Amino acid sequence: MTDAPGDFLTVDETAALLKISRWKLYDLLRNGELASFHLGRRRLIPRTAIDDLVNRLMGEAA
């Protein structure tokens, strides 16, 4: 795996990046719209999953 630091974001970092609330982010995770995984007690979101979500939403808006 060639992932670099910053390729996985925390819930707070992802919410800040997308400019949404933590509540809305957890809603996206719960509904399966955004992929994530647990590492110990931390939930991490791959940067590629964020890009996929944004691209999918942009496609729906077009």
KEDO-100166 format. One record per residue (C-alpha): residue number from 0; residue in one letter; x, y, z. Coordinates in nm, 2 decimals. Each point is the difference from the previous one (the first is absolute). Example, Ala and Ser with C-alpha at 12.3 -4.5 7.8 and 13.67 -1.06 7.14 Angstrom:
2
<site><nr>0</nr><rest>a</rest><xx>1.23</xx><yy>-0.45</yy><zz>0.78</zz></site>
<site><nr>1</nr><rest>s</rest><xx>0.14</xx><yy>0.34</yy><zz>-0.07</zz></site>
***
This chain:
62
<site><nr>0</nr><rest>m</rest><xx>0.00</xx><yy>0.00</yy><zz>0.00</zz></site>
<site><nr>1</nr><rest>t</rest><xx>0.14</xx><yy>0.34</yy><zz>-0.10</zz></site>
<site><nr>2</nr><rest>d</rest><xx>-0.22</xx><yy>0.22</yy><zz>0.22</zz></site>
<site><nr>3</nr><rest>a</rest><xx>0.17</xx><yy>0.31</yy><zz>0.13</zz></site>
<site><nr>4</nr><rest>p</rest><xx>-0.08</xx><yy>0.18</yy><zz>0.32</zz></site>
<site><nr>5</nr><rest>g</rest><xx>-0.32</xx><yy>0.20</yy><zz>-0.05</zz></site>
<site><nr>6</nr><rest>d</rest><xx>-0.16</xx><yy>-0.27</yy><zz>-0.21</zz></site>
<site><nr>7</nr><rest>f</rest><xx>-0.22</xx><yy>-0.09</yy><zz>0.30</zz></site>
<site><nr>8</nr><rest>l</rest><xx>-0.19</xx><yy>0.27</yy><zz>0.18</zz></site>
<site><nr>9</nr><rest>t</rest><xx>-0.18</xx><yy>0.00</yy><zz>0.34</zz></site>
<site><nr>10</nr><rest>v</rest><xx>-0.37</xx><yy>0.07</yy><zz>0.03</zz></site>
<site><nr>11</nr><rest>d</rest><xx>0.08</xx><yy>0.36</yy><zz>0.11</zz></site>
<site><nr>12</nr><rest>e</rest><xx>0.25</xx><yy>0.06</yy><zz>-0.28</zz></site>
<site><nr>13</nr><rest>t</rest><xx>-0.25</xx><yy>-0.14</yy><zz>-0.26</zz></site>
<site><nr>14</nr><rest>a</rest><xx>-0.29</xx><yy>0.21</yy><zz>0.14</zz></site>
<site><nr>15</nr><rest>a</rest><xx>0.22</xx><yy>0.31</yy><zz>-0.02</zz></site>
<site><nr>16</nr><rest>l</rest><xx>0.12</xx><yy>-0.08</yy><zz>-0.35</zz></site>
<site><nr>17</nr><rest>l</rest><xx>-0.36</xx><yy>-0.05</yy><zz>-0.13</zz></site>
<site><nr>18</nr><rest>k</rest><xx>-0.12</xx><yy>0.29</yy><zz>0.21</zz></site>
<site><nr>19</nr><rest>i</rest><xx>-0.28</xx><yy>-0.21</yy><zz>0.16</zz></site>
<site><nr>20</nr><rest>s</rest><xx>-0.09</xx><yy>-0.09</yy><zz>0.35</zz></site>
<site><nr>21</nr><rest>r</rest><xx>0.12</xx><yy>-0.31</yy><zz>0.17</zz></site>
<site><nr>22</nr><rest>w</rest><xx>-0.37</xx><yy>-0.11</yy><zz>0.02</zz></site>
<site><nr>23</nr><rest>k</rest><xx>-0.03</xx><yy>0.02</yy><zz>-0.38</zz></site>
<site><nr>24</nr><rest>l</rest><xx>0.33</xx><yy>-0.18</yy><zz>-0.04</zz></site>
<site><nr>25</nr><rest>y</rest><xx>-0.11</xx><yy>-0.28</yy><zz>0.22</zz></site>
<site><nr>26</nr><rest>d</rest><xx>-0.33</xx><yy>-0.01</yy><zz>-0.19</zz></site>
<site><nr>27</nr><rest>l</rest><xx>0.20</xx><yy>-0.05</yy><zz>-0.33</zz></site>
<site><nr>28</nr><rest>l</rest><xx>0.20</xx><yy>-0.28</yy><zz>0.17</zz></site>
<site><nr>29</nr><rest>r</rest><xx>-0.31</xx><yy>-0.17</yy><zz>0.15</zz></site>
<site><nr>30</nr><rest>n</rest><xx>-0.17</xx><yy>0.00</yy><zz>-0.34</zz></site>
<site><nr>31</nr><rest>g</rest><xx>0.30</xx><yy>-0.15</yy><zz>-0.18</zz></site>
<site><nr>32</nr><rest>e</rest><xx>0.05</xx><yy>0.31</yy><zz>-0.21</zz></site>
<site><nr>33</nr><rest>l</rest><xx>0.36</xx><yy>0.05</yy><zz>0.13</zz></site>
<site><nr>34</nr><rest>a</rest><xx>0.24</xx><yy>-0.28</yy><zz>0.07</zz></site>
<site><nr>35</nr><rest>s</rest><xx>0.20</xx><yy>-0.02</yy><zz>0.32</zz></site>
<site><nr>36</nr><rest>f</rest><xx>0.18</xx><yy>-0.24</yy><zz>0.23</zz></site>
<site><nr>37</nr><rest>h</rest><xx>0.09</xx><yy>-0.04</yy><zz>0.37</zz></site>
<site><nr>38</nr><rest>l</rest><xx>0.36</xx><yy>-0.01</yy><zz>0.11</zz></site>
<site><nr>39</nr><rest>g</rest><xx>-0.02</xx><yy>-0.06</yy><zz>0.37</zz></site>
<site><nr>40</nr><rest>r</rest><xx>-0.26</xx><yy>0.24</yy><zz>0.13</zz></site>
<site><nr>41</nr><rest>r</rest><xx>0.06</xx><yy>0.25</yy><zz>-0.28</zz></site>
<site><nr>42</nr><rest>r</rest><xx>-0.22</xx><yy>0.02</yy><zz>-0.31</zz></site>
<site><nr>43</nr><rest>l</rest><xx>0.20</xx><yy>0.10</yy><zz>-0.31</zz></site>
<site><nr>44</nr><rest>i</rest><xx>-0.13</xx><yy>0.10</yy><zz>-0.34</zz></site>
<site><nr>45</nr><rest>p</rest><xx>0.22</xx><yy>-0.06</yy><zz>-0.31</zz></site>
<site><nr>46</nr><rest>r</rest><xx>0.06</xx><yy>0.31</yy><zz>-0.21</zz></site>
<site><nr>47</nr><rest>t</rest><xx>-0.11</xx><yy>-0.21</yy><zz>-0.30</zz></site>
<site><nr>48</nr><rest>a</rest><xx>-0.34</xx><yy>-0.06</yy><zz>0.16</zz></site>
<site><nr>49</nr><rest>i</rest><xx>-0.05</xx><yy>0.37</yy><zz>0.04</zz></site>
<site><nr>50</nr><rest>d</rest><xx>0.10</xx><yy>0.06</yy><zz>-0.36</zz></site>
<site><nr>51</nr><rest>d</rest><xx>-0.24</xx><yy>-0.27</yy><zz>-0.11</zz></site>
<site><nr>52</nr><rest>l</rest><xx>-0.29</xx><yy>0.16</yy><zz>0.20</zz></site>
<site><nr>53</nr><rest>v</rest><xx>0.07</xx><yy>0.35</yy><zz>-0.14</zz></site>
<site><nr>54</nr><rest>n</rest><xx>0.02</xx><yy>-0.13</yy><zz>-0.36</zz></site>
<site><nr>55</nr><rest>r</rest><xx>-0.32</xx><yy>-0.20</yy><zz>0.04</zz></site>
<site><nr>56</nr><rest>l</rest><xx>-0.18</xx><yy>0.30</yy><zz>0.14</zz></site>
<site><nr>57</nr><rest>m</rest><xx>0.13</xx><yy>0.23</yy><zz>-0.28</zz></site>
<site><nr>58</nr><rest>g</rest><xx>-0.12</xx><yy>-0.26</yy><zz>-0.25</zz></site>
<site><nr>59</nr><rest>e</rest><xx>-0.35</xx><yy>0.00</yy><zz>0.15</zz></site>
<site><nr>60</nr><rest>a</rest><xx>-0.01</xx><yy>0.39</yy><zz>0.00</zz></site>
<site><nr>61</nr><rest>a</rest><xx>0.09</xx><yy>0.02</yy><zz>-0.37</zz></site>
***
